[in-house]
Each structure stands twice: as structure tokens, then as C-alpha cells.
């Protein structure tokens, strides 16, 4: 179905653009949400008559969104959840949970504006994109912890793992770092041939002058053979 966009849609285009989408996407989302019109001749004329007003409304909404963006851009939103010693949540953190935390801070958004690919199922800090307006997208941090103290520790870059778990992770990281260093060293040796061996090979290669020189035959040359034949003929005649 061909549609006229009434606002910027990240994956489709900007206000006023005519694009083709799947019928179901248009009927179930874009048209009911008043984000687009069917691209009929009548609607095209209608849009052109209303373009200036629509652009003005869009500009006002964008300015409001920019103000809200300044309040939450890069901010940590703490979400307290129960979890096991392996940091797995007993449940999950969803886009709605993050939206509620943002709303509690004084910025009004909807769940659909939180761009979370999948629910969060472990403790930790996660970057989440929030589309306050189609043209204003910011990144916030979801700080998922079992307590305010743990959230503060995570925000400062500390670990909330039990001591033995952290030691195991540190050991694994050290082993992986050693393997990476060894691999790079081996690669460097492979790429750079031994200089002494290279010098020996080059010394055994013939020079350009030697390569161009023609080998001399062991027997007499053609001119020498001709002279000998002529002398033999003269002696026979005499």
C-alpha cells in the first residue's frame, strides 16, 4: 500500500514522503495511529493544503521533545529487582518498566517510545534508546540491581558478583588476554620472515649481469668449424 507519512518514521522516511509498506502494517499501525494517510489523489491534495500547518505542529512537538531530551539524555534509571547470585533476574525488565521509571522522573513518554529489542533478564547497566519524538532519539541507562547500594556500585563501575565468581571471571579474562597476546606474537613472526635467512636466499640468487650472460659451449664454434673445413679442402686440391 502507498501511504503519505504525517511524521518521520525512522525506518521509512520523513513527513510528506510517499512510501510503500505492507498492507497489514498500514492498516494495523500507521493509519489507526494517524501517522500516515492512504496515498490517494484526494489525500495528496488534502496533504498539500495542510502541509504548512502539519510542519508547524511537528516543529513545536520537536522543540518540546528537545527540552525533554535534555532532562534524560545519558541518565541512569535504577530498577530494583530480585536476582540470583549468578545475576539472573527472577523475572525481567520490560520497555514498560523503563517507561514508568522515566515518567517518574517527570518526562511523559509512552511504552512504545522505548526501543528495547528484548526484555532485560540479568542485573547490570544497559543502554536503551528512547524516541521522545521521531526526530529526537536519546540514550538512557537502565541500572538493574538488587538494591540501591548495588546500583550505586554498578554506576561507579564496581562488581556486584560474589568474590569467588569475580575471581573466576578475572582468571578467565587473564587467560584470554594471554592467548590473544600469544596469537598476535605468532602472527607477527609468521608475517616477518627471518632476516638472516632472507639475506642467504638473496646472496644465492644470480645477479642481473650473470643472468643475461650467454653460456659458452664446450666444443668449437661454428666459425672455427668452417675455417677447419676450408683448410682441409685446400690441402686436398694441392
N, CA and C of each residue as an Amber inpcrd file, in Angstrom:
protein
   714
   0.8410000  -1.1890000   0.0000000   0.0000000   0.0000000   0.0000000
   0.8810000   1.2460000   0.0000000   0.5400000   2.2220000  -0.8270000
   1.2450000   3.5010000  -0.8430000   0.6040000   4.4380000   0.1720000
   1.4540000   5.0900000   0.9950000   0.9460000   5.9750000   2.0410000
   1.7180000   7.2930000   2.0420000   1.1040000   8.3130000   2.6420000
   1.7590000   9.6040000   2.8560000   2.0940000   9.7000000   4.3410000
   3.3520000   9.8770000   4.6680000   3.7550000   9.9540000   6.0730000
   3.3800000  11.3100000   6.6630000   2.7410000  11.2880000   7.8240000
   2.3560000  12.5190000   8.5160000   3.3710000  12.9030000   9.5900000
   4.3900000  12.0820000   9.7690000   5.5100000  12.3790000  10.6670000
   6.6740000  11.5050000  10.2430000   7.8400000  11.8030000  10.7730000
   9.0070000  10.9920000  10.4280000   8.9020000   9.6160000  11.0790000
   9.0700000   8.5680000  10.2690000   9.1410000   7.1910000  10.7590000
  10.5570000   6.7060000  10.4620000  11.2790000   6.3140000  11.5050000
  12.7130000   6.0390000  11.3830000  13.0460000   5.0920000  10.2410000
  12.2730000   4.0630000  10.0560000  12.6010000   3.0590000   9.0450000
  11.9970000   3.3510000   7.6720000  11.2110000   4.4410000   7.5690000
  10.5020000   4.7120000   6.3180000  10.8850000   6.0330000   5.6680000
  10.8120000   7.1250000   6.4240000  11.1060000   8.4340000   5.8420000
  10.5430000   9.5680000   6.6720000  10.5310000  10.7680000   6.0650000
  10.0990000  11.9630000   6.7810000   8.7020000  12.4060000   6.4090000
   8.2370000  13.4480000   7.0950000   6.8930000  13.9790000   6.8880000
   6.6760000  14.3550000   5.4260000   5.5490000  13.9090000   4.8610000
   5.2020000  14.2500000   3.4900000   5.6890000  13.2710000   2.4440000
   6.5690000  12.3580000   2.8180000   7.0740000  11.3940000   1.8400000
   6.0270000  10.3260000   1.5470000   5.9750000   9.9050000   0.2840000
   5.0800000   8.8230000  -0.1290000   5.9080000   7.5480000  -0.2300000
   5.5380000   6.5470000   0.5590000   6.2970000   5.2940000   0.5930000
   5.3400000   4.1110000   0.4770000   5.8940000   2.9740000   0.1310000
   5.0910000   1.7480000   0.0220000   5.4050000   0.8300000   1.2040000
   4.3590000   0.3650000   1.8670000   4.5170000  -0.5330000   3.0170000
   3.5620000  -1.7140000   2.8540000   3.7390000  -2.7110000   3.7050000
   2.8270000  -3.8500000   3.6910000   1.4450000  -3.4130000   4.1780000
   0.4150000  -4.0000000   3.5760000  -0.9570000  -3.6130000   3.9140000
  -1.2410000  -3.7490000   5.4080000  -0.7930000  -4.8570000   6.0050000
  -1.0650000  -5.0840000   7.4240000  -0.4350000  -4.0250000   8.3060000
   0.7940000  -3.6090000   7.9870000   1.4900000  -2.5830000   8.7660000
   0.7370000  -1.2640000   8.6900000   0.2230000  -0.9560000   7.5000000
  -0.5250000   0.2920000   7.3340000  -1.8540000   0.2380000   8.0830000
  -2.6040000  -0.8410000   7.8900000  -3.9510000  -0.9270000   8.4720000
  -3.9190000  -1.0700000   9.9960000  -2.9360000  -1.8210000  10.4940000
  -2.9160000  -2.1310000  11.9260000  -2.1560000  -1.1190000  12.7730000
  -1.2970000  -0.3280000  12.1440000  -0.4840000   0.5910000  12.9450000
  -0.4740000   2.0230000  12.4160000   0.0150000   2.2190000  11.2000000
   0.2320000   3.5790000  10.7070000  -1.0540000   4.3830000  10.5570000
  -2.0750000   3.7950000   9.9530000  -3.3260000   4.5280000   9.7370000
  -4.0930000   4.7600000  11.0400000  -4.2840000   3.7430000  11.8980000
  -5.0080000   3.9810000  13.1570000  -4.2940000   4.9670000  14.0800000
  -2.9500000   4.9840000  14.0410000  -2.1790000   5.8890000  14.8970000
  -2.0560000   7.2890000  14.2950000  -2.6940000   7.5000000  13.1580000
  -2.6530000   8.7920000  12.4480000  -1.2200000   9.2220000  12.1160000
  -0.4250000   8.2410000  11.7860000   0.9420000   8.5220000  11.3690000
   1.0600000   8.5990000   9.8500000  -0.0230000   8.2540000   9.1490000
   0.0190000   8.2480000   7.6900000  -1.3930000   8.3000000   7.1180000
  -1.4620000   8.6290000   5.8220000  -2.7130000   8.5990000   5.0590000
  -2.5080000   7.7060000   3.8450000  -3.5890000   7.1110000   3.3690000
  -3.5030000   6.4000000   2.0960000  -3.1240000   7.4060000   1.0150000
  -2.2480000   7.0020000   0.1090000  -1.7560000   7.9250000  -0.9170000
  -2.7010000   7.9830000  -2.1100000  -3.9730000   8.3520000  -1.8440000
  -4.9350000   8.5580000  -2.9270000  -4.7580000   9.9730000  -3.4680000
  -5.2930000  10.2250000  -4.6520000  -5.1760000  11.5660000  -5.2330000
  -5.8430000  12.5990000  -4.3380000  -6.9880000  12.2250000  -3.7570000
  -7.6990000  13.1440000  -2.8640000  -6.8540000  13.4720000  -1.6370000
  -6.2290000  12.4530000  -1.0350000  -5.4070000  12.6800000   0.1550000
  -4.1260000  13.4460000  -0.1590000  -3.5970000  13.2540000  -1.3640000
  -2.4130000  14.0190000  -1.7630000  -2.7340000  15.5050000  -1.8180000
  -3.8880000  15.8460000  -2.3990000  -4.2960000  17.2510000  -2.4640000
  -4.5670000  17.7950000  -1.0640000  -5.2180000  16.9870000  -0.2570000
  -5.5240000  17.3940000   1.1160000  -4.2390000  17.6610000   1.8990000
  -3.2510000  16.7780000   1.7280000  -1.9940000  16.9570000   2.4600000
  -1.2990000  18.2420000   2.0340000  -1.2720000  18.5270000   0.7380000
  -0.5960000  19.7330000   0.2650000  -1.2470000  20.9860000   0.8340000
  -2.5890000  20.9610000   0.9840000  -3.2870000  22.1130000   1.5700000
  -2.9350000  22.2750000   3.0480000  -2.6620000  21.1480000   3.7160000
  -2.4170000  21.1860000   5.1620000  -0.9390000  21.0690000   5.5270000
  -0.0640000  21.0220000   4.5240000   1.3630000  20.7920000   4.7810000
   1.9520000  21.8140000   5.7520000   1.7020000  23.0990000   5.5160000
   2.2930000  24.1420000   6.3620000   1.8760000  23.9760000   7.8200000
   0.5920000  23.7000000   8.0300000   0.0900000  23.5410000   9.4010000
   0.7040000  22.3060000  10.0550000   0.8150000  21.2170000   9.2970000
   1.3990000  19.9870000   9.8430000   2.8750000  20.1730000  10.1900000
   3.6000000  20.8930000   9.3390000   5.0150000  21.1390000   9.6090000
   5.1920000  22.0190000  10.8400000   4.2810000  22.9810000  11.0250000
   4.3520000  23.8430000  12.2060000   4.1150000  23.0280000  13.4830000
   3.1100000  22.1560000  13.4460000   2.8250000  21.2950000  14.6050000
   4.0200000  20.3960000  14.9020000   4.6140000  19.8480000  13.8470000
   5.7720000  18.9620000  14.0230000   6.9430000  19.7070000  14.6610000
   7.1700000  20.9500000  14.2190000   8.2670000  21.7430000  14.7790000
   8.0490000  22.0240000  16.2610000   6.8110000  22.3150000  16.6380000
   6.5020000  22.5910000  18.0490000   6.7260000  21.3440000  18.9030000
   6.2990000  20.1940000  18.3910000   6.4880000  18.9470000  19.1420000
   7.9650000  18.5940000  19.2550000   8.7110000  18.8780000  18.2060000
  10.1460000  18.5860000  18.2450000  10.8460000  19.4640000  19.2840000
  10.4680000  20.7390000  19.3560000  11.0750000  21.6360000  20.3490000
  10.7870000  21.1560000  21.7700000   9.5560000  20.7010000  22.0020000
   9.2000000  20.1680000  23.3250000  10.0130000  18.9150000  23.6290000
  10.1810000  18.0720000  22.6070000  10.9520000  16.8360000  22.7840000
  12.4150000  17.1290000  23.0900000  12.9640000  18.1550000  22.4630000
  14.3590000  18.5180000  22.7190000  14.5510000  18.9470000  24.1680000
  13.5570000  19.6440000  24.6990000  13.6130000  20.0540000  26.1030000
  13.5940000  18.8300000  27.0210000  12.7450000  17.8600000  26.6990000
  12.6830000  16.6270000  27.4960000  13.9680000  15.8190000  27.3590000
  14.5380000  15.8310000  26.1580000  15.7710000  15.0780000  25.9150000
  16.8950000  15.5670000  26.8150000  16.9520000  16.8790000  27.0310000
  17.9970000  17.4350000  27.8930000  17.8830000  16.9090000  29.3220000
  16.6780000  16.5530000  29.7380000  16.4640000  16.0900000  31.1140000
  16.8820000  14.6350000  31.3280000  16.8400000  13.8240000  30.2680000
  17.0920000  12.3870000  30.4680000  18.2700000  11.8320000  29.6770000
  18.8350000  12.5880000  28.7670000  19.9400000  12.0820000  27.9470000
  21.0780000  11.5650000  28.8270000  21.4270000  10.2780000  28.6670000
  22.5320000   9.6740000  29.3990000  22.2720000   9.4010000  30.8710000
  21.0650000   9.6490000  31.3330000  20.7620000   9.4970000  32.7590000
  20.5780000   8.0280000  33.1360000  20.9670000   7.6880000  34.3790000
  20.7450000   6.3400000  34.9210000  19.3540000   6.2560000  35.5470000
  18.6220000   5.2050000  35.2000000  17.3270000   4.9440000  35.8350000
  17.4460000   3.6100000  36.5670000  17.3440000   3.6750000  37.8860000
  17.5420000   2.4930000  38.7230000  16.2570000   1.6820000  38.8040000
  16.3790000   0.3910000  38.5350000  15.2520000  -0.5330000  38.6420000
  15.6600000  -1.6630000  39.5840000  15.0210000  -1.7460000  40.7400000
  15.3630000  -2.7440000  41.7480000  14.5930000  -4.0320000  41.4690000
  15.3350000  -5.1370000  41.3590000  14.7340000  -6.4390000  41.0840000
  15.4400000  -7.5180000  41.9040000  14.7150000  -8.6040000  42.1840000
  15.3290000  -9.7500000  42.8420000  16.0860000 -10.5770000  41.8100000
  17.2150000 -11.1450000  42.2420000  18.0310000 -11.9360000  41.3170000
  18.8680000 -12.9410000  42.0940000  19.3840000 -13.9270000  41.3680000
  20.2210000 -14.9710000  41.9690000  21.6680000 -14.4910000  42.0730000
  22.5110000 -15.3310000  42.6980000  23.9320000 -14.9980000  42.8140000
  24.6310000 -14.9660000  41.4570000  24.0130000 -15.5970000  40.4550000
  24.5870000 -15.5680000  39.1010000  24.0650000 -14.3800000  38.3030000
  23.3800000 -13.4560000  38.9810000  22.8750000 -12.2020000  38.4080000
  21.6400000 -12.3720000  37.5310000  21.0700000 -13.5770000  37.4660000
  19.8600000 -13.7970000  36.6770000  18.6430000 -13.2750000  37.4520000
  17.7990000 -12.4990000  36.7550000  16.6140000 -11.9430000  37.4040000
  15.5470000 -13.0090000  37.6100000  14.7720000 -12.8530000  38.6720000
  13.5690000 -13.6620000  38.8510000  12.4270000 -12.9100000  38.1560000
  12.4500000 -12.9590000  36.8400000  11.5110000 -12.1770000  36.0450000
  12.2900000 -11.4250000  34.9800000  11.8600000 -10.2080000  34.6400000
  12.5530000  -9.4270000  33.6190000  12.1890000  -7.9500000  33.7540000
  12.9580000  -7.1140000  33.0640000  12.6700000  -5.6800000  32.9760000
  12.2350000  -5.3990000  31.5450000  11.0550000  -4.8110000  31.3750000
  10.4820000  -4.5840000  30.0530000  10.5230000  -3.1020000  29.6740000
  10.1190000  -2.8340000  28.4390000  10.0430000  -1.4470000  27.9730000
   9.0760000  -0.6430000  28.8330000   7.9960000  -1.2670000  29.2590000
   7.0340000  -0.5700000  30.1240000   7.6840000  -0.1690000  31.4530000
   8.5030000  -1.0480000  32.0310000   9.1810000  -0.7400000  33.2910000
  10.0910000   0.4780000  33.1350000  10.8200000   0.5170000  32.0330000
  11.7340000   1.6380000  31.7950000  10.9450000   2.9160000  31.5430000
   9.8420000   2.8040000  30.7920000   8.9960000   3.9750000  30.5500000
   8.4430000   4.5200000  31.8620000   8.0220000   3.6300000  32.7490000
   7.4910000   4.0650000  34.0520000   8.5580000   4.8070000  34.8550000
   9.7980000   4.3250000  34.7970000  10.8870000   4.9860000  35.5220000
  11.1570000   6.3760000  34.9520000  11.0680000   6.5070000  33.6420000
  11.2830000   7.8120000  33.0060000  10.1450000   8.7650000  33.3520000
   8.9120000   8.2550000  33.3180000   7.7460000   9.0780000  33.6610000
   7.8590000   9.5760000  35.1000000   8.3430000   8.7120000  36.0020000
   8.5010000   9.0950000  37.4100000   9.4930000  10.2400000  37.5750000
  10.4040000  10.4020000  36.5930000  11.3820000  11.4900000  36.6710000
  10.8140000  12.8150000  36.1680000   9.5820000  12.7630000  35.6170000
   8.9400000  13.9910000  35.1690000   8.8310000  14.1610000  33.6730000
   9.2830000  13.1750000  32.9050000   9.1910000  13.2420000  31.4390000
   8.1180000  12.2730000  30.9780000   7.1210000  12.7840000  30.2730000
   5.9790000  11.9650000  29.8670000   6.2670000  11.2670000  28.5390000
   6.3460000   9.9480000  28.5720000   6.5300000   9.1710000  27.3460000
   5.6140000   7.9590000  27.3870000   5.5500000   7.2550000  26.2570000
   4.7610000   6.0270000  26.1700000   5.6920000   4.8330000  26.0450000
   5.1670000   3.6620000  26.3800000   5.9700000   2.4340000  26.3080000
   6.5360000   2.2280000  24.9130000   5.7490000   2.5540000  23.8810000
   6.1850000   2.3180000  22.5040000   7.4000000   3.1720000  22.1210000
   7.6610000   4.2190000  22.9040000   8.7970000   5.0880000  22.5890000
  10.1160000   4.5350000  23.1140000  10.0460000   3.5090000  23.9560000
  11.2580000   2.8700000  24.4840000  11.6690000   1.7570000  23.5230000
  12.8400000   1.8820000  22.9250000  13.3090000   0.9220000  21.9220000
  14.1470000  -0.1650000  22.5990000  13.4600000  -1.1770000  23.0970000
  14.1310000  -2.2950000  23.7670000  13.8920000  -3.5480000  22.9390000
  14.9670000  -4.1150000  22.3890000  14.8310000  -5.2690000  21.4970000
  14.2360000  -6.4800000  22.2000000  14.6530000  -6.6940000  23.4490000
  14.1640000  -7.8460000  24.2210000  14.2110000  -7.4970000  25.7020000
  13.3830000  -8.1490000  26.5110000  13.3940000  -7.8650000  27.9500000
  14.7740000  -8.1170000  28.5560000  15.1050000  -7.3280000  29.5710000
  16.3710000  -7.4930000  30.2910000  16.1840000  -8.5760000  31.3510000
  17.0820000  -9.5610000  31.3810000  16.9110000 -10.6980000  32.2910000
  18.0800000 -10.9000000  33.2480000  19.0090000  -9.9440000  33.2910000
  20.1360000 -10.0380000  34.2240000  20.3700000  -8.6900000  34.8910000
  21.0720000  -8.7200000  36.0040000  21.4950000  -7.4720000  36.6360000
  22.5580000  -6.8140000  35.7680000  22.6940000  -5.5000000  35.9150000
  23.7050000  -4.7920000  35.1340000  23.1920000  -3.4470000  34.6620000
  24.0190000  -2.7580000  33.8790000  23.6410000  -1.4690000  33.3000000
  23.5010000  -1.6510000  31.7960000  22.3660000  -1.2150000  31.2540000
  22.0530000  -1.4230000  29.8420000  21.6810000  -0.0890000  29.1840000
  22.2610000   0.1660000  28.0150000  21.9060000   1.3670000  27.2620000
  20.6180000   1.1050000  26.4840000  19.6890000   2.0560000  26.5790000
  18.3750000   1.9040000  25.9450000  18.0540000   3.1820000  25.1730000
  17.6020000   3.0270000  23.9270000  17.2250000   4.1830000  23.1140000
  15.7700000   4.5470000  23.3760000  15.5120000   5.8560000  23.4420000
  14.1580000   6.3530000  23.6770000  13.8370000   7.3970000  22.6080000
  12.7710000   7.1370000  21.8330000  12.3490000   8.0740000  20.7890000
  11.3120000   9.0260000  21.3780000  11.7790000  10.1410000  21.9220000
  10.8610000  11.1150000  22.5040000  10.0060000  11.7430000  21.4060000
  10.5980000  11.8740000  20.2310000   9.9410000  12.4090000  19.0330000
  10.5880000  11.6850000  17.8620000   9.8950000  11.5500000  16.7310000
  10.5080000  10.8490000  15.5990000  11.8720000  11.3980000  15.1910000
  12.1280000  12.6760000  15.4840000  13.4070000  13.2820000  15.1290000
  14.3050000  13.5170000  16.3380000  13.8700000  13.0890000  17.5080000
  14.6530000  13.2820000  18.7380000  14.7520000  11.9410000  19.4630000
  15.9000000  11.2780000  19.3100000  16.1190000   9.9690000  19.9300000
  17.3280000  10.0710000  20.8570000  17.1480000   9.6780000  22.1070000
  18.2170000   9.7700000  23.1030000  18.5310000   8.3850000  23.6590000
  19.6320000   8.3010000  24.3760000  20.0290000   7.0500000  25.0250000
  20.0500000   7.2460000  26.5370000  19.3890000   6.3500000  27.2520000
  19.4090000   6.3610000  28.7150000  20.0020000   5.0380000  29.1880000
  20.2600000   4.9410000  30.4900000  20.8260000   3.7140000  31.0450000
  19.8690000   3.1020000  32.0560000  19.5590000   1.8290000  31.8610000
  18.7480000   1.0860000  32.8220000  19.6980000   0.3740000  33.7730000
  19.7350000   0.8430000  35.0160000  20.6230000   0.2800000  36.0370000
  19.8120000  -0.7150000  36.8660000  19.9150000  -1.9940000  36.5010000
  19.1180000  -3.0420000  37.1430000  19.9430000  -3.6670000  38.2630000
  19.4470000  -3.5560000  39.5010000  20.2020000  -4.0400000  40.6610000
  19.2500000  -4.5780000  41.7210000  19.8260000  -5.2680000  42.7300000
  19.0050000  -5.8130000  43.8140000  18.7680000  -4.7990000  44.9260000
  19.5520000  -3.7330000  44.9470000  19.4000000  -2.7140000  45.9860000
  19.9900000  -1.4040000  45.4840000  19.6800000  -0.3290000  46.1940000
  20.2410000   0.9680000  45.8300000  21.7650000   0.9430000  45.9530000
  22.2640000   0.2060000  46.9700000  23.7120000   0.1150000  47.1650000
  24.3800000  -0.5620000  45.9650000  23.7700000  -1.6620000  45.4990000
  24.3310000  -2.3470000  44.3290000  24.2520000  -1.4630000  43.0900000
  23.1590000  -0.7340000  42.9500000  23.0160000   0.1680000  41.8070000
  24.1170000   1.2210000  41.8240000  24.4230000   1.7400000  43.0130000
  25.4830000   2.7400000  43.1420000  26.8400000   2.1310000  42.7930000
  27.0660000   0.8970000  43.2340000  28.3220000   0.2040000  42.9170000
  28.4740000   0.0190000  41.4120000  27.3860000  -0.4090000  40.7630000
  27.4270000  -0.6040000  39.3110000  27.6730000   0.7110000  38.5870000
  27.0320000   1.7860000  39.0500000  27.1850000   3.0870000  38.4040000
  28.6310000   3.5750000  38.4680000  29.3390000   3.1580000  39.5300000
  30.7420000   3.5630000  39.6890000  31.7060000   2.5910000  39.0130000
  31.1530000   1.5870000  38.3310000  31.9980000   0.6310000  37.6180000
  32.4470000  -0.5490000  38.4390000  31.8920000  -0.7110000  39.6460000
  32.2750000  -1.8230000  40.5020000  31.5260000  -3.0940000  40.1690000
  31.9720000  -4.2090000  40.7570000  31.3460000  -5.5090000  40.5250000
  30.4350000  -5.8660000  41.6920000  29.2990000  -6.4900000  41.3730000
  28.3770000  -6.9450000  42.4150000  28.3520000  -8.4690000  42.4960000
  29.2780000  -9.1160000  41.7940000  29.3700000 -10.5760000  41.8470000
  29.9470000 -11.0210000  43.1910000  29.5810000 -12.2200000  43.6740000
  30.2540000 -12.7840000  44.8440000  31.7500000 -12.8930000  44.5760000
  32.5590000 -12.8580000  45.6370000  34.0190000 -12.8230000  45.4850000
  34.5420000 -13.9740000  44.6300000  34.0500000 -15.2100000  44.8930000
  34.5720000 -16.3610000  44.1450000  34.1830000 -16.2860000  42.6700000
  32.9940000 -15.7440000  42.3800000  32.5670000 -15.5950000  40.9850000
  33.4360000 -14.5510000  40.2790000  33.7280000 -13.4520000  40.9670000
  34.5500000 -12.4070000  40.3790000  35.9660000 -12.8970000  40.1190000
  36.5070000 -13.6870000  41.0660000  37.8480000 -14.2410000  40.8770000
  37.8990000 -15.1500000  39.6550000  36.8590000 -15.9570000  39.4780000
  36.8050000 -16.8550000  38.3140000  36.7640000 -16.0520000  37.0190000
  35.9780000 -14.9760000  37.0140000  35.9030000 -14.1330000  35.8230000
  37.2370000 -13.4580000  35.5400000  37.9040000 -12.9750000  36.5980000
  39.2040000 -12.3260000  36.4230000  40.2270000 -13.3010000  35.8570000
  40.2160000 -14.5460000  36.3630000  41.1450000 -15.5580000  35.8630000
  40.8740000 -15.8650000  34.3920000  39.5980000 -15.9700000  34.0500000
  39.2360000 -16.2500000  32.6590000  39.6800000 -15.1090000  31.7500000
  39.4940000 -13.8730000  32.2150000  39.9060000 -12.7150000  31.4260000
  41.4170000 -12.7010000  31.2310000  42.1700000 -13.0800000  32.2830000
  43.6310000 -13.1190000  32.1880000  44.0840000 -14.1730000  31.1820000
  43.4350000 -15.3410000  31.2030000  43.7750000 -16.4100000  30.2600000
  43.4940000 -15.9670000  28.8250000  42.3530000 -15.3450000  28.6110000
  42.0020000 -14.8880000  27.2670000  42.9650000 -13.8080000  26.7810000
  43.3830000 -12.9230000  27.6930000  44.3380000 -11.8790000  27.3240000
  45.6800000 -12.4830000  26.9370000  46.1220000 -13.5180000  27.6890000
  47.3890000 -14.1880000  27.3820000  47.3180000 -14.8870000  26.0270000
  46.1890000 -15.5190000  25.7520000  46.0200000 -16.1900000  24.4560000
  46.0650000 -15.1820000  23.3140000  45.4210000 -14.0560000  23.5160000
  45.4000000 -13.0340000  22.4710000  46.8000000 -12.4910000  22.2150000
  47.5680000 -12.2660000  23.2960000  48.9400000 -11.7760000  23.1500000
  49.8020000 -12.7890000  22.4020000  49.6610000 -14.0750000  22.7550000
  50.4340000 -15.1240000  22.0900000  50.0660000 -15.2310000  20.6160000
  48.7880000 -15.0950000  20.3180000  48.3370000 -15.1820000  18.9260000
  48.9080000 -14.0390000  18.0980000  48.9310000 -12.8340000  18.6800000
  49.4810000 -11.6790000  17.9600000  50.9770000 -11.8460000  17.7280000
  51.6830000 -12.3910000  18.7410000  53.1240000 -12.6130000  18.5960000
  53.4050000 -13.6300000  17.4960000  52.6220000 -14.7080000  17.4630000
  52.8000000 -15.7350000  16.4370000  52.5070000 -15.1770000  15.0550000
  51.5070000 -14.3360000  14.9740000  51.1490000 -13.7290000  13.6880000
  52.2630000 -12.8160000  13.2000000  52.8770000 -12.0670000  14.1270000
  53.9660000 -11.1660000  13.7570000  55.1660000 -11.9470000  13.2330000
  55.4940000 -13.0780000  13.8830000  56.6150000 -13.9120000  13.4440000
  56.3380000 -14.4910000  12.0660000  55.1110000 -14.9000000  11.8290000
  54.7400000 -15.5000000  10.5480000  54.8150000 -14.4730000   9.4210000
  54.3970000 -13.2490000   9.7070000  54.3420000 -12.2220000   8.6650000
  55.7200000 -11.6480000   8.3520000  56.6750000 -11.6520000   9.3200000
  58.0050000 -11.0710000   9.1210000  59.0430000 -12.1860000   9.0070000
  59.5310000 -12.5280000   7.8030000  60.4820000 -13.6280000   7.6430000
  61.8120000 -13.3190000   8.3270000  62.5490000 -14.3880000   8.6630000
  63.8480000 -14.2410000   9.3060000  64.7980000 -13.4630000   8.3930000
  65.3980000 -12.3940000   8.9230000  66.2330000 -11.5210000   8.0910000
  67.4950000 -12.2320000   7.6120000  68.1120000 -13.0610000   8.4820000
  69.3160000 -13.7780000   8.0800000  69.0210000 -14.7610000   6.9620000
  67.8820000 -15.4690000   7.0700000  67.5000000 -16.4170000   6.0300000
  67.2320000 -15.6860000   4.7250000  66.5920000 -14.5380000   4.8000000
  66.3030000 -13.7560000   3.6050000  67.6020000 -13.3130000   2.9320000
  68.5990000 -12.9140000   3.7510000  69.8800000 -12.4760000   3.2010000
  70.5900000 -13.6280000   2.4980000  70.5230000 -14.8410000   3.0710000
  71.1540000 -16.0080000   2.4600000  70.5210000 -16.3190000   1.1100000
  69.1960000 -16.2400000   1.0490000  68.4930000 -16.5190000  -0.2050000
  68.8830000 -15.5100000  -1.2690000  68.9500000 -14.2410000  -0.8750000
  69.2820000 -13.1980000  -1.8420000  70.7180000 -13.3410000  -2.3400000
  71.6530000 -13.7840000  -1.4630000  73.0560000 -13.9270000  -1.8640000
  73.2350000 -15.0610000  -2.8670000  72.3590000 -16.0760000  -2.8230000
  72.4600000 -17.2130000  -3.7340000  71.7840000 -16.9570000  -5.0710000
  70.9980000 -15.9010000  -5.1740000  70.3300000 -15.5970000  -6.4350000
  71.3360000 -14.9730000  -7.3940000  71.3550000 -15.3350000  -8.6990000
  72.3100000 -14.7590000  -9.6630000  72.0240000 -13.2860000  -9.8820000
  73.1070000 -12.5320000 -10.1260000  72.9310000 -11.1040000 -10.3970000
  72.3290000 -10.9300000 -11.7790000  71.9370000  -9.6970000 -12.0800000
  71.3040000  -9.4190000 -13.3870000  72.2910000  -9.6540000 -14.5100000
  73.5830000  -9.2610000 -14.2970000  74.5960000  -9.4460000 -15.3440000
  74.8300000 -10.9280000 -15.6120000  74.8540000 -11.7230000 -14.5200000
  75.0620000 -13.1610000 -14.6820000  73.8910000 -13.8110000 -15.3860000
  72.6930000 -13.3290000 -15.1000000  71.5020000 -13.9140000 -15.7130000
  71.4710000 -13.6480000 -17.2010000  71.9980000 -12.4480000 -17.6260000
  71.9330000 -12.0700000 -19.0400000  73.0700000 -12.6840000 -19.8540000
  74.1480000 -13.1600000 -19.2070000  75.2960000 -13.7300000 -19.9260000
  74.9140000 -15.0460000 -20.5820000  75.3410000 -15.2500000 -21.8630000
  75.0400000 -16.4750000 -22.5890000  76.0980000 -17.5310000 -22.2700000
  75.7160000 -18.7580000 -22.0080000  76.7050000 -19.8240000 -21.7290000
  77.5220000 -20.1770000 -22.9680000  78.8300000 -20.4370000 -22.7800000
  79.7150000 -20.7830000 -23.8890000  79.7700000 -22.2940000 -24.0510000
  79.6050000 -22.8090000 -25.2850000  79.6580000 -24.2680000 -25.4990000
  81.0730000 -24.7930000 -25.3010000  81.1910000 -26.0900000 -24.9430000
  82.4920000 -26.7180000 -24.7110000  83.2370000 -26.9600000 -26.0160000
  82.5680000 -27.3150000 -27.1110000  83.2100000 -27.6410000 -28.3770000
  83.5460000 -26.4200000 -29.2080000  84.0970000 -26.5940000 -30.4200000
  84.4450000 -25.4510000 -31.2930000  83.1980000 -24.7480000 -31.7710000
  83.3390000 -23.4640000 -32.0280000  82.2020000 -22.6750000 -32.5080000
  81.9830000 -22.9620000 -33.9740000  80.8650000 -22.4270000 -34.5170000
  80.5340000 -22.6510000 -35.9270000  81.5940000 -22.0290000 -36.8310000
  82.1250000 -20.8490000 -36.4530000  83.1320000 -20.1880000 -37.3020000
  84.4270000 -20.9910000 -37.3230000  84.8090000 -21.5620000 -36.1470000
  86.0260000 -22.3720000 -36.1040000  85.8700000 -23.6180000 -36.9680000
  84.6990000 -24.2220000 -36.9580000  84.4630000 -25.4270000 -37.7550000
  84.5340000 -25.1070000 -39.2360000  84.0200000 -23.9290000 -39.6110000
  84.0580000 -23.5430000 -41.0290000  85.4670000 -23.3450000 -41.5160000
  86.3190000 -22.7120000 -40.7180000  87.7100000 -22.4790000 -41.1090000
  88.4460000 -23.7950000 -41.2840000  88.1810000 -24.7480000 -40.4030000
  88.8610000 -26.0430000 -40.4890000  88.4670000 -26.7750000 -41.7600000
  87.2210000 -26.6970000 -42.1610000  86.7430000 -27.3660000 -43.3790000
  87.4020000 -26.7710000 -44.6060000  87.5390000 -25.4330000 -44.6190000
  88.1450000 -24.7600000 -45.7750000  89.6090000 -25.1620000 -45.9150000
  90.3620000 -25.2200000 -44.8170000  91.7700000 -25.5960000 -44.8670000
  91.9330000 -27.0220000 -45.3980000  91.0310000 -27.9410000 -44.9980000
  91.1120000 -29.3280000 -45.4460000  90.8970000 -29.4270000 -46.9490000
  89.9450000 -28.6080000 -47.4700000  89.6590000 -28.6350000 -48.9070000
  90.8570000 -28.1500000 -49.6980000  91.5610000 -27.0910000 -49.2340000
  92.7160000 -26.5510000 -49.9460000  93.8400000 -27.5840000 -50.0160000
  94.0560000 -28.3150000 -48.8980000  95.1320000 -29.3030000 -48.8810000
  94.8250000 -30.4520000 -49.8310000  93.5850000 -30.7940000 -50.0260000
  93.1850000 -31.8780000 -50.9290000  93.4250000 -31.4720000 -52.3740000
  93.0800000 -30.2290000 -52.7130000  93.2650000 -29.7400000 -54.0760000
  94.7470000 -29.6840000 -54.4250000  95.5590000 -29.3580000 -53.4750000
  97.0030000 -29.2380000 -53.7300000  97.6340000 -30.5750000 -53.8910000
